[in-house]
Structure formats: structure tokens, C-alpha cells
């Protein structure tokens, strides 16, 4: 077993087909298949189930994938720390769901310290990856949310990963539409009224991530649904197709990417609790502490 094989497993698990995985990895499909078979034989497990309909993870494969991701994450940390650039460079990393206040807080930390040499990273990514990044030390702090539809699952993962959640705010549920949408001037609307328009939702990926939606109404059965993993693409689809997205209503004139969007309060209620996560019992660097202080400026929940 080697690092390349771990990368292969992670890529195949996230790709729609073995051919697509091979393309992403820049190797031939037969070579990829042979490497996967060798790994399965070496470990004496079945990682993937192959059929005419495609390739899927087995139960053993899902467990192996967790450890493969963790091992690769640790290797990337070592590689970045000791092989890339000068050791004198200051380093700091955070991971976040798609919240602009988290990005502004990150920028404020850089402005406040303005180190002479640094490599800072911000990963705007999927819910599970935010949790994994903080668990695996890839990021010091993460920003995530949960709603009524996934609170039990998120809290279980926080416990399993030894993470602490610190609530910052609780936001009601809104629909985002483009400014020229027929309902744009409404102050309140129901999902039933919007059923003729496509809902554009952030794609959390495969592997049972549906219930980790960072949006409210994660268990609602939308009649027309488009999944997108890019915010700019999401905004463009909403504008072009007259669609909508479900969110927290946190629009700001400073958020250029959201310029042209209008938020309308939804009749259906599924409030989002948004907060930051840290490793339980862990300590933060001066940058991590400063980042948390910036996040706390947005705190609305007071225990």
C-alpha cells in the first residue's frame, strides 16, 4: 500500500466512473483498475463493488476511505510544512462553509498581523470536509452550521471527531431570487409557491452527505432541483433560469458575488445555527485566537 493508491481510492470514490477517475489522475483506466485490485488483494478486503451500472464503495470500502482521507490529510500537512517554501513562513489555515463573514474575518487577521512571510489558507468547502479538516489538523478553526433536519447527525459527528461547536448566530430561513424575479418584491413566500421554479442547492457530494446540507430545509422534497458546487455558478443559474436558493438571508452590499440577489422570508421555518468549531482540548495559535476573536464580533447568541 502506498500514497498513490490512497489517492486513487479517494478519487475513484468521488468520481462518477472509473474512466473519469483515471482522467482526473492522468493515468490509464487499465492501470488504475490494476492498482485497485492489487490494493484489495494486499489488504484482503473489497473496497469497490463493480457492476454494469458503475462502481460503488462496499461497507469495508467506506471505512477504508475514512482512514485514507485522514492519512492523506496528514501527509499534506507534513509536505506543506517541510517541503514547500521556507520554514520561516508563518502558517495558518481555516475551513468554512459558504459564509462571507468567515472570509472577512480571515482577511482581517491577515491585515492585523501582516507578517513578512506567510502561507495562509482558507478552504471554502463542504460540511464533512470542514469537520475532517479540523479533526485532522489541516485547519485550526472551522465554520459550520446545522438546522433541525440535520442537528442530530452533526452533533454525533462533532462528538465522534472530538470537536467543540461554539454557536455564533441563529438565522431564519429565506429564499434567494434574482432581482427581476416575479416574486422579488415579496416580503414572505412559501416553498409551494416556488415549486414551478428550480431550486439550486450546494452539492455536498456522494457518500450519504445529503443530510449534511449547509442549507435549511435539507430534507424537503423539491420538485425541481439543481445541484451546484460553485457559488458563482449557483448565482448565474438563479439569474438565468429564474430559480432560487434557500439560505440564511445574510446579504450584504459588500458581497459582490451576491449583487443582484434578493432575499425573501420563507413561511416554512428551519432556522440555521451557525458557529465555529475547534479541536476539543486543543490550543490555538495566535492567528487562530485572533480569527476566533474576529468571528465573535458577529456573535448574536448569548448563553
Order of alpha helices (4+ residues) and beta strands (2+ residues): alpha-alpha-alpha-beta-beta-alpha-beta-alpha-beta-alpha-beta-alpha-beta-beta-beta-beta-beta-alpha-beta-beta-beta-alpha
